[in-house]
Amino acid sequence: MATPLTADQIVAALRAEGVTVVEHREWRTHNRNHVGAWGPVNGVMIHHTVSSGTMASVELCYNGYTALPGPLCHGVIDKDGTVYLVGNGRANHAGGGDPDVLKAVIAESYGEKPPATNEHQGSAGAVDGNTRFYGFECVNQGDGVDPWPAAQLDAIERASAAICRAHGWGAKSVIGHLEWSDHKSDPRGFTMPSMRTRIAERLAAAPTQHTKTTPAGTAPQARETPRYQPFPGRDFVTGATSSPVITAMGRRLVAEGCSAYDVGPGPRWTDADRRSYAKWQRKLGFRGADADGIPGPASWNALKVPYTR
């Protein structure tokens, strides 16, 4: 069992895993906490939306509908692999499920043997999954025909691994809705055992950034890997430093909404850089001496300062 991640921690974990994140509307305070508990959390649940169109699906999952108010998940994964965050807290995505499945998820043993028939679904013995699971809805009709692009499957893998890595969980903490509730079919179009294998392989290595994939039926092309500035060390900014890396860093801070600049940013390290960087550290969830405005390796790597020649 674990305490749910804060909004800042979710964003930082996803971006550190190479996920493209869009913070949708007031997602940070959008939840169903007033009707039930959120946490302790035990795992991640994957769904399909039974809808098409990115923004229509995002709005559906943010707002919900009369019979099932939103948010309907925590993040929506579209077909190009972007994750739209729509909720932070309890969300209407999992419903009641099998307590034996929850026990297997907690024990990191799910999939080692077939779960018992879910005789508790919809009964007094069901477990409230909305309390226990993060939920990702993936844009797909769920008809077995609508394709799952490589970029979308990659984002499901990365987003799931990001949450697991942040909590210290393994891949068996990730299940599909169909594995939780016997009357559900989502996600349909790929198998959860194959996805857990991908997640396990990712968790066994350090987080990596995106690479461009080649669409099926096209000639293979060289993959392009984004180049980011490696952590320069804390001493890099403690002197009278002047470098294009600082300009690039400042521009990323501005893009993240962490600007304390009146003018700039520029190549010379100033107190405005320090105050801007401190805002970024606080956005990631750092507090006190850990948010002193001096770059550290975790916050620097999450910022993804582009490579400069």
N, C-alpha and C positions, 0 to 999 in steps of 0.2 A: 504494500500500500504506500501511496505517496501523496504529498500535498500538491495540489494542482499548480502548474507553472503560472507565473504572472503574465500579463500581456506582453511586457517587455521581454521576458524570458522566452516566450513562444516565438516572437519575431526574431530574436537573436539566434535561437536554436535552428530555426528554418533557414535563415540566411547563411549561417555557418555551414549548413549542409549543402549549400548551393541552390536553394530554392528561390525562385522569383516570387516575391511576396507583394500583394496589394492589400493595404489596410482599408476595408470598405466601410464607409460611413462611421457610425459610432460603435463599431464592433467591440471596442475595449470595455464598454459598460453594458453591452447588449447580452442579456442572459435570462434564464428562467429561475434564478436563485430564490425568488420569492415563493415558489411553489414546492421546493424540495432541495435537498442537499446537493452540493457540488463537491465531490470528493469524500473520502480519499479515492484517488484514481488508480486504476490497475492496468489500463491498456488503451489501445487504439482500435477503432472500428471503421471499416471501409464500406461505403455505400455507392450506389449509382442513383442519379437524380430522376430518371425517367422523364427527361426533358432535353431540349436542345437550345443552343444559343447561350453564349457565355453570360451576358448581363441579365438575360431573363432568368437563367438558372440561379445566378448570384442573388438577385432580388427575391426570388422564390424562397431561397434558403435563409435569407435575412428576415423576411417578413412572415413566412409561413402562410397559413390560411385560417379560416374561421375555426375549423375543427382541430387544427394543430398549429398553434401560434409559433412564430419564430423566436430565436434562431433554431433552424433545423439541423445545425451542425456547427462546427468550429471553423472549418475551412472548406471552400469549394475549389476543386482542382479541374481546370478547364483543359481542353484538348491540346493546347500548346504548352501545357505544363505549369502555367501560372497558378498560384494558390491565392485565392481571395479570402481573407479572414473576415468572417461575418458574425462571430460570437465568441464570448470569453466568459465561461462559466457553464452552468447547466444549460443543455440544449436538448430539444425534442428530436433525437435521432435514433436512439437505441430501443427504448421501450423495455418491456419485461422480457427476461430471458432465463436460460437454464442455469441454476446455481452450480451444476457440475461443470459447466463450461467456464464459469467464473473461477472456480477452484483450480481448474487446469491452467487458466491464464495466469493466475497468481503464482502457481507452482512452476511456471515456465515449462509445462509439459503438454500444452495443447497440440493435438495432431499425432501424438505418440500412440494413441489408441482411439477408436471411434467413441465419441461421447454418447452417453446414454440418451435414449429418446427423450425429447424435451416435453415431458408430460406436465411441466409447470407453466408453460407458456400461457399467459393470460389468467393464471390462477393465483391464489394467495401465496403459493410457493415460489412465484417468479421473483427474480432479482431486478431491481431498478437499474437498468444499464445507463440511464441518463446521468446517474450519479457517478458511475464508475469508469466511463470511457470517453476519451476524446473521439470526435467523429469527423471524418472527411467525406463529403459528398463529391462524387466524380461525375462530370457532365457526360451522360450517356443515356440513350433510350432504354437500355437494359433489355433489348429484344433479341440479343444474340447475333444481330446483324450490324448494328452501329459499331464502327471500328473503335479500337483503343490505340491511338497513335503512340509511337515509341516515346515521344516527349511526355505524354500524360502518364504512361506507366512508370517512366523514370521519376516523375514528380511524386507519384504515389509512394514509390520506394524511398525517395529522399525525405519526404514529409514524415512518413512513418518512422524512418530511422532517426530523424531529428528528435522526435518526441521520445523515442526509446533511449537514445543516447543521453538526452538531458536528464532522464530519470534513472539511468543505469539498468534499463530493461533489455531483454533479448528479443529476438524476432518473434518468439512465440507469444509475446504480449500483443501481437497484431492479429485481429480476426476480421472476418467478413460478417455482415449482418445475417447472412444465411447460416452462419455457424453459431450464431447467438439465438436466433429464433427460427424454428423449423418451418414456419409458413412464409419466410422471406426467401428471395432469390438473388439478392444483390451481395456482391457485384457479379454480374453475368457477362461473360466474354473473356475472362481469364480466371485462373484458379488461385485460390489463396495459398495453397502449399507452395506453388511456384513463386508467388510474391514474397512469402516468408523466406524462401531460399535466397532471393535477391537481397532482401533486407539484412539477413544474417551475413551475407558476404560483404555488404556495405559496412555493417557495424564492426566487422573484423578488421577493417582498414580505417585510416584517418579520413575525415571528411574531405570530399573533393568537389571541385567546381564543375559547372556544366561543360559538356563538349557538344558540338553540333552533330546531329545524327543525319545520315543520308537516307532520304525517303526510298521506300521500296521501288524497284524498277528503274532507278537512276544509276548512272555510272558512279562508282566509289570516288569520293573526294577526300582530300586530306582534312582531318579534323582540326578545328581551331579551338584551342584552349585559352580562355581569357587569362591575361597575365596581370597579377596583382603584386604590388610592392611588398616584399617581405618585411616583417617587423624590424625596424632599424635599431631597436634598443632604446631604453629610457634616456640614455645619455645623449641621444641624437638631438633632443630638443632642450637640453638644459643649458647649453651655451648660446653663443650668438650665431645660431644656425641660420643659414640661408640656402634654400634648396628648392628646386621645382617639385620635389616630393611633398613639401609643406603646402605648396599651392594646390596640388592635386588632392591632398588630404582635406584642405579647407573647402574645396568645391564639393567633396563628398559629404562633409558635415552640413553644408548648406542644403544639399539635396535631401538629406535626412531630416531637415527641419531643426537642426541644432546650431543655428548661427547666432553668434554674439558679435558679429562683425558690423562696424559702422562703415568701413571701407575695406575692400578686399574680397577674398583672402589673397595674400601675396606670398612670396617665397621666404620671407624672414619670419621666424617664430616670434609671436607676440603674445601679450596677455589675452588678446581676443581669441587667438588660437586655443590657448589653455582653457578659457571659459567655454568656448564652443565644444571642445573635446570633453570637458566635464559634463556638458549637457548630453553628449552621446553616451558617456559611461552611465549616467543616470537612466537614460532611455533603455539601456541594456539590463538595468536592474542593480547596478553597482551603487553602493552607498558609502558614506563616510570617507575614510582615507582611500578607498578603492575608486572613488570618483574625484580624484584630485586634479584631473585635467592633463595628466602626463600619460601618454600612450603606454599601454601594456599589451602583451601579445594577444590575449583573448579579444579585447575590444578592437585592436588594430586589424586582426584577421577578419572580424565580423564587418568592419567598415568597408573592406575591399577597395583599397586605394589603387587606382589603375597604374599600371607600369608606365614610367616616363623615361625617355632616353636622356 
